[in-house]
């Protein structure tokens, strides 16, 4: 028998996303030896005119070189982007939607979990949505076959308002 994973509130997701994305960084990977190294800071150098060559020889002038591998000295490095565009979008969304901190979310969840029809899933939803009216509470439970009593709805609204300080 497998246990279902516990739902996370938006405030927990915001913390986890922030921690995970702060550890990730764009790095260079050497194609030849597989070594990873940080992307070097780019310093702008003033362009100097190339000296005119008086030789008639056909020497190829090498263009600017990129960074070299710290491990093997190869200049065949590939940018390995760790932070994806979608991750940044998800973090932005969670930061905009999550309006309460983790302690407040936990307090709301503890305040409503003792009710008969409220399980961990609904406690998390209540902490995320923060219903302020009976219609909002009924909308949360609308997919269930049971209906909440007026006492349970009042207790949910009271738990939310008490922990928000309203």
Protein Blocks (a to p, Z undefined) as FASTA:
>chain_A
ZZddddddfklmmmmmmmmmmmpccddddfklopacddddddddddddddddfbfbdcdd
ddddddddfklopabdcdddfbdfklmmmmmmmmmmmmbdfklmmmmmmmmmmpmklcfk
lmmmmmmnopabfklmmmmmmmpmbdcdfklmmmmmmmmmmmnoZZ
